[in-house]
Amino acid sequence: MDLVKKIADDTRLTKEEANRLYDLDLDTLGKLADEMRKKRFGNKSYFNINRHINPTNICADVCKFCAYSASRKNPSPYTMSHEEILEIAKNSYANGAKEVHIVSAHNPDVGLDWYMGAFRKVKDALPDIHIKALTAAEVDFLSRQYGHDYDTIIDMMIANGVDSMPGGGAEIFDEEIREYLCKGKVSSTGWLEIHRKWHERGRQSNATMLFGHIESKEHRIDHMLRLRDLQDITGGFNAFIPLVYQKENNFLKVEKFPTAIEILKTYAIARILLDNIPHIKAYWATSTIGLALIAQEYGCDDLDGTIEHEAIQSAAGAASSNGMKLDDFVGLIKNAGFTPVERDSLYNELKVW
């Protein structure tokens, strides 16, 4: 069957067919992905009012692409107290935030109680706020550092108020690439196992893919198909987020970066391949807000949120350190021709603007 016709007929692609998708022109991919998007969500473009909190940048691991963790590229180590984390969360909640997104480096000095205690303090003080916290990489680190299996760490997360998991730490699943990018970090098998266990407890999570560095297009396809396979089993991923690699202040020497065309193709291919993951997010903090808005015409239906403050991507050059004002965010979505829809962390619609 012709590849384009197969996509138009909503027939799932094999790995061999998926590897041919990048050969299609952008216009063809965009139209196919946009049609799939419209069937699901019409003209809606989702976002939430959220706050990113990054409580420590002291890390036991050294990932070549990372500009956030304290190193000779970033010689400013810090660790927040629980009181500081709680104060940020309270201020953000007062400003309308429905979610706090808490992701840290892998700090070997603070103890397991520091991580879990931070979530408990926020949840006790702000029971209505959604806590999205601990990437699979952090879960794996805590498991190794303190001698607990994944199930124990996950159960502790739930007991201390974590509502959903972010998708970070996935990077690229190919193990040879991981060996070079982030040796010692959670394996691809471990990442998928942690999310499987999270889903088995009736919880939802996101999935990410870091692209635009040393990986091939085939590595991206393999990554997406592994996520599709797990989603067939658990149904627990609510969004897939292709993260554009940020090139500044890190140890990864990349000379050729993806063009806007290749980035948009990747978004469109994600929508086409991941028929079982509802939402495709163009995370504006890594793609720029302009390209993220264009991506809404190439299969994406979500932009993440107002963020308020962000330290990880901005450390590598992204223009996201101070987030974005709500009125500006809504205005940009409207000007792009879409209907802004404020959602909660699990994609329940809260307000249509």
C-alpha positions as CSV (number, residue, x, y, z in Angstrom):
1,M,0.0,0.0,0.0
2,D,1.2,3.5,-0.8
3,L,2.7,5.1,2.4
4,V,0.6,8.3,2.2
5,K,-2.6,6.4,1.5
6,K,-1.8,4.1,4.4
7,I,-1.4,7.1,6.8
8,A,-4.6,8.7,5.4
9,D,-6.5,5.5,6.1
10,D,-5.3,5.5,9.7
11,T,-3.4,2.2,9.1
12,R,-0.5,1.7,11.6
13,L,2.9,1.9,10.0
14,T,5.6,-0.8,10.4
15,K,9.1,0.2,11.5
16,E,10.3,-0.2,7.9
17,E,7.6,2.1,6.7
18,A,8.1,4.6,9.5
19,N,11.8,4.9,8.6
20,R,10.7,6.3,5.2
21,L,8.6,9.1,6.7
22,Y,11.5,11.6,6.7
23,D,11.8,11.1,2.9
24,L,8.3,12.7,2.5
25,D,8.2,16.5,1.9
26,L,7.2,18.8,4.8
27,D,4.0,19.8,3.1
28,T,2.8,16.2,2.7
29,L,3.7,15.3,6.3
30,G,2.2,18.5,7.6
31,K,-1.2,17.9,5.9
32,L,-1.4,14.3,7.1
33,A,-0.5,15.2,10.7
34,D,-2.7,18.3,10.7
35,E,-5.7,16.2,9.6
36,M,-5.1,13.7,12.4
37,R,-4.9,16.5,14.9
38,K,-8.1,18.1,13.7
39,K,-10.0,14.8,13.9
40,R,-9.0,14.6,17.6
41,F,-9.0,18.2,18.8
42,G,-10.4,20.5,16.1
43,N,-8.9,24.0,16.4
44,K,-7.9,23.7,20.1
45,S,-4.4,24.4,21.3
46,Y,-3.8,23.4,24.9
47,F,-1.8,24.9,27.7
48,N,-1.7,25.0,31.4
49,I,-0.7,27.6,34.1
50,N,2.3,26.0,35.7
51,R,5.5,26.7,37.5
52,H,8.7,24.8,37.0
53,I,10.8,24.4,40.2
54,N,14.3,23.1,39.9
55,P,15.5,22.6,43.5
56,T,19.1,21.6,43.1
57,N,21.7,21.5,40.3
58,I,24.2,19.3,42.1
59,C,24.4,16.0,40.1
60,A,26.1,12.7,40.5
61,D,25.8,12.1,36.8
62,V,27.6,13.9,33.9
63,C,25.5,14.1,30.8
64,K,27.3,15.7,27.8
65,F,24.2,17.6,26.7
66,C,23.4,19.1,30.1
67,A,24.1,22.8,30.9
68,Y,22.1,22.8,34.1
69,S,24.0,20.7,36.5
70,A,26.9,22.3,38.5
71,S,30.2,21.7,36.6
72,R,33.1,23.6,35.2
73,K,30.6,24.9,32.6
74,N,28.3,26.0,35.4
75,P,30.3,26.6,38.6
76,S,27.3,27.7,40.7
77,P,26.0,24.8,42.8
78,Y,22.8,25.3,44.8
79,T,20.3,23.3,46.8
80,M,17.0,24.8,48.0
81,S,15.6,24.2,51.4
82,H,12.1,22.8,51.8
83,E,10.9,26.2,52.9
84,E,12.3,27.8,49.8
85,I,10.5,25.3,47.6
86,L,7.3,25.7,49.5
87,E,7.4,29.5,49.3
88,I,7.8,29.3,45.5
89,A,4.9,26.9,45.2
90,K,2.7,29.1,47.4
91,N,3.5,32.2,45.4
92,S,2.8,30.4,42.1
93,Y,-0.5,29.0,43.4
94,A,-1.5,32.5,44.5
95,N,-0.8,33.6,40.9
96,G,-3.1,31.0,39.4
97,A,-0.8,28.0,38.9
98,K,-2.5,24.6,38.8
99,E,0.7,22.6,38.6
100,V,4.2,22.6,40.0
101,H,6.7,20.7,37.9
102,I,9.5,19.7,40.2
103,V,12.6,18.3,38.5
104,S,16.2,18.3,39.9
105,A,19.6,17.1,39.3
106,H,20.7,13.8,40.9
107,N,22.0,15.2,44.2
108,P,23.9,12.5,46.2
109,D,24.3,14.7,49.3
110,V,20.7,15.6,50.4
111,G,19.1,12.3,51.2
112,L,15.9,10.6,50.1
113,D,13.9,12.4,52.7
114,W,14.9,15.8,51.1
115,Y,13.2,14.7,47.8
116,M,10.1,13.1,49.3
117,G,9.8,15.7,52.1
118,A,9.6,18.5,49.6
119,F,6.6,16.9,47.8
120,R,4.9,16.3,51.1
121,K,5.3,19.8,52.3
122,V,3.9,21.2,49.1
123,K,0.9,18.8,49.0
124,D,0.1,19.4,52.7
125,A,0.1,23.2,52.3
126,L,-1.5,23.2,48.8
127,P,-3.7,20.0,48.5
128,D,-5.3,21.3,45.3
129,I,-2.1,21.8,43.3
130,H,-1.0,19.1,41.0
131,I,2.6,17.9,41.6
132,K,4.4,16.6,38.6
133,A,7.7,15.4,39.8
134,L,10.7,13.0,39.5
135,T,11.7,11.9,36.1
136,A,12.5,8.2,35.5
137,A,16.1,9.2,35.6
138,E,15.7,10.6,39.1
139,V,13.7,7.5,40.2
140,D,16.6,5.3,38.9
141,F,19.2,7.5,40.7
142,L,17.3,7.3,44.0
143,S,16.8,3.5,43.6
144,R,20.6,3.0,43.1
145,Q,21.7,5.6,45.7
146,Y,19.5,4.2,48.5
147,G,19.2,0.5,47.7
148,H,15.5,0.5,47.0
149,D,13.8,-1.1,44.0
150,Y,11.7,0.9,41.6
151,D,8.4,-0.1,43.2
152,T,9.5,1.2,46.6
153,I,10.5,4.6,45.2
154,I,7.3,4.9,43.2
155,D,5.1,4.0,46.2
156,M,7.0,6.6,48.2
157,M,6.3,9.2,45.5
158,I,2.6,8.5,45.6
159,A,2.5,8.4,49.4
160,N,4.1,11.8,49.5
161,G,1.8,13.5,47.1
162,V,3.2,13.2,43.6
163,D,0.3,13.1,41.1
164,S,2.0,12.5,37.8
165,M,5.5,11.9,36.3
166,P,7.2,14.1,33.7
167,G,8.9,12.5,30.7
168,G,12.5,13.6,31.2
169,G,15.5,11.4,31.1
170,A,14.3,9.5,28.0
171,E,16.8,11.3,25.7
172,I,17.3,8.8,22.9
173,F,16.6,5.1,23.7
174,D,19.3,3.6,21.6
175,E,21.9,2.3,24.1
176,E,25.0,3.2,22.0
177,I,23.9,6.8,21.8
178,R,23.1,6.8,25.6
179,E,26.5,5.4,26.3
180,Y,28.0,8.5,24.8
181,L,25.4,11.0,25.9
182,C,24.7,10.0,29.4
183,K,26.7,7.0,30.6
184,G,25.6,5.9,34.0
185,K,22.2,7.3,33.8
186,V,19.0,5.2,33.6
187,S,19.0,2.8,30.8
188,S,16.3,2.8,28.1
189,T,14.9,-0.4,29.6
190,G,14.9,1.1,33.0
191,W,13.1,4.2,31.8
192,L,10.4,2.2,30.2
193,E,10.0,-0.1,33.2
194,I,9.6,2.8,35.6
195,H,6.9,4.4,33.5
196,R,5.2,1.0,33.1
197,K,5.1,0.5,36.8
198,W,3.8,4.1,37.3
199,H,1.0,3.4,34.8
200,E,0.2,0.1,36.4
201,R,-0.7,2.1,39.5
202,G,-3.3,4.0,37.6
203,R,-1.1,7.0,37.2
204,Q,-0.3,9.0,34.1
205,S,2.9,10.4,32.7
206,N,4.5,12.2,29.8
207,A,7.2,10.9,27.5
208,T,10.0,12.9,25.9
209,M,12.7,12.5,23.2
210,L,15.7,14.7,23.0
211,F,16.7,15.2,19.4
212,G,18.9,17.3,17.2
213,H,22.3,16.2,18.5
214,I,24.2,13.0,17.5
215,E,21.3,10.7,16.9
216,S,20.1,9.6,13.5
217,K,16.6,9.9,12.1
218,E,16.3,6.1,12.5
219,H,17.1,6.5,16.2
220,R,14.2,8.9,16.5
221,I,11.8,6.4,14.8
222,D,13.0,3.6,17.1
223,H,12.4,5.8,20.1
224,M,8.9,6.6,19.2
225,L,8.0,3.0,18.3
226,R,9.2,1.8,21.7
227,L,6.9,4.3,23.3
228,R,4.1,3.2,21.1
229,D,4.7,-0.4,22.1
230,L,4.5,0.4,25.8
231,Q,1.4,2.6,25.3
232,D,-0.3,-0.3,23.7
233,I,0.1,-2.2,27.0
234,T,-0.5,0.5,29.6
235,G,-2.3,3.4,28.0
236,G,-0.6,5.7,30.6
237,F,1.2,8.3,28.5
238,N,-1.0,11.4,28.0
239,A,1.6,13.4,25.9
240,F,4.7,13.0,23.9
241,I,7.2,15.8,23.9
242,P,9.9,16.0,21.3
243,L,12.6,18.3,22.9
244,V,14.9,20.2,20.7
245,Y,18.5,19.9,21.8
246,Q,19.9,23.2,23.2
247,K,23.5,23.8,22.2
248,E,25.1,26.2,24.6
249,N,27.2,25.7,27.8
250,N,27.6,21.9,27.6
251,F,30.1,19.3,26.6
252,L,28.5,17.9,23.5
253,K,30.1,19.2,20.4
254,V,27.5,19.3,17.7
255,E,28.1,21.2,14.6
256,K,25.0,20.5,12.5
257,F,21.7,21.4,14.0
258,P,18.3,20.5,12.7
259,T,16.6,23.1,10.5
260,A,13.1,24.3,11.2
261,I,11.9,22.0,8.5
262,E,13.4,19.0,10.1
263,I,12.0,20.0,13.5
264,L,8.5,20.4,12.0
265,K,8.9,17.0,10.2
266,T,9.7,15.4,13.6
267,Y,6.6,16.8,15.2
268,A,4.4,15.7,12.3
269,I,6.0,12.2,12.3
270,A,5.3,11.9,16.0
271,R,1.6,12.6,15.4
272,I,1.5,10.1,12.6
273,L,3.3,7.3,14.4
274,L,2.0,7.7,18.0
275,D,-1.7,6.9,17.2
276,N,-2.2,5.8,20.8
277,I,-0.7,8.8,22.7
278,P,-3.4,11.5,22.7
279,H,-1.3,14.7,22.8
280,I,1.8,15.9,21.0
281,K,3.4,18.8,22.7
282,A,5.6,21.4,21.1
283,Y,7.4,22.5,24.2
284,W,8.0,26.2,23.4
285,A,11.0,26.4,25.9
286,T,13.1,24.3,23.5
287,S,11.7,25.1,20.1
288,T,10.9,28.9,20.6
289,I,7.4,30.1,20.9
290,G,7.2,31.0,17.2
291,L,8.1,27.5,15.9
292,A,5.9,25.9,18.6
293,L,2.9,27.9,17.3
294,I,3.7,26.8,13.7
295,A,4.0,23.2,15.0
296,Q,0.3,23.4,15.9
297,E,-0.3,23.1,12.1
298,Y,2.0,20.1,12.0
299,G,0.3,17.7,14.3
300,C,0.9,19.3,17.7
301,D,-2.0,20.3,19.9
302,D,-0.2,21.5,23.1
303,L,2.4,24.2,24.0
304,D,3.1,23.2,27.6
305,G,2.3,26.3,29.8
306,T,3.2,29.7,31.2
307,I,6.1,28.0,33.1
308,E,6.8,31.2,35.2
309,H,10.4,30.2,35.7
310,E,12.6,27.6,34.2
311,A,16.3,26.8,34.8
312,I,17.2,23.6,32.9
313,Q,16.6,24.5,29.2
314,S,17.5,28.2,29.7
315,A,20.9,27.2,31.1
316,A,21.6,25.8,27.6
317,G,20.4,28.9,25.7
318,A,16.6,28.6,25.6
319,A,14.7,31.9,26.2
320,S,12.5,30.4,28.9
321,S,14.0,31.5,32.2
322,N,11.1,33.8,33.1
323,G,8.3,31.9,31.5
324,M,5.5,33.8,29.7
325,K,2.7,36.0,30.9
326,L,-0.8,34.4,30.6
327,D,-2.2,37.2,28.5
328,D,0.7,37.1,26.1
329,F,0.4,33.4,25.8
330,V,-3.3,33.4,25.0
331,G,-2.9,36.3,22.6
332,L,-0.2,34.5,20.6
333,I,-2.3,31.3,20.3
334,K,-5.3,33.4,19.1
335,N,-3.1,35.3,16.6
336,A,-1.9,32.0,15.2
337,G,-5.5,31.1,14.4
338,F,-6.1,28.6,17.2
339,T,-8.5,28.4,20.1
340,P,-6.5,28.6,23.4
341,V,-7.7,26.0,25.9
342,E,-6.5,26.0,29.5
343,R,-6.2,22.5,30.8
344,D,-5.1,20.8,33.9
345,S,-2.2,18.4,34.1
346,L,-4.2,15.5,32.9
347,Y,-5.8,17.4,30.0
348,N,-9.2,18.1,31.5
349,E,-10.4,21.3,30.0
350,L,-10.7,24.2,32.5
351,K,-11.3,27.2,30.3
352,V,-11.8,27.9,26.6
353,W,-10.5,31.4,25.7
